């Protein structure tokens, strides 16, 4: 029975990676640096009346890595940001940050940030493609890179940026019923957002929105 279950998990993993390769590309969208270009999404997907405001305020290109670990049952790696960071302190996040002038492209920025934040070696990472550009009210235009990561890694966390990491089964994240829609007041405005509770972990906001976009791009 365990052998059969393992075979099914492996088949599901291969299916995900094959679908991701066929549906995602590593072509940088013009909207990464051009606020007038079309093709972005973000927290505002659930708050359409705020699109114009967010599109104008989001001016800083950034990149994150969405690391899908190629285990028998694939998992997705998340970080928990330190309380000292200027933005999104203490929240669940993907490795990432602003794209530097020296970065060759958003993939290079995502790999650099993953190395700097958690010590994930670039040699273990196979980029598969970009998700949709994600705009935030904190001013960033984030381009997520989905990647297949070999499981034989050892992490070294940067204590100034990350307090810990954890993994969530990909199958759990790709089950729509596990992704909730919630609302809260933000600067006097009632805003809706995605949330994914997992045990004692609470994935929400930008990170949960990117997870939802992963499902939309690979399976929807």
Secondary structure, DSSP 8 states (H G I E B T S, - for coil): -HHHHHHHHHHHHHHHHHHHHHH-B----GGGT-TTSS-EEEGGGG-GGGHHHHHHH--EEEEEEEEEE-SSS-EEEEEEE-TTSSSSTT-EE-SEEE--TT-SSHHHHHHHHHHHHH---GGGEEEEEEEEEEE-TTSEEEEEEEEEE-S-------TTTEEEEEEEEHHHHT-GGG-EEEEEEETTEEEEEEEEEETTEEEEHHHHHHHHHHHHHHT-
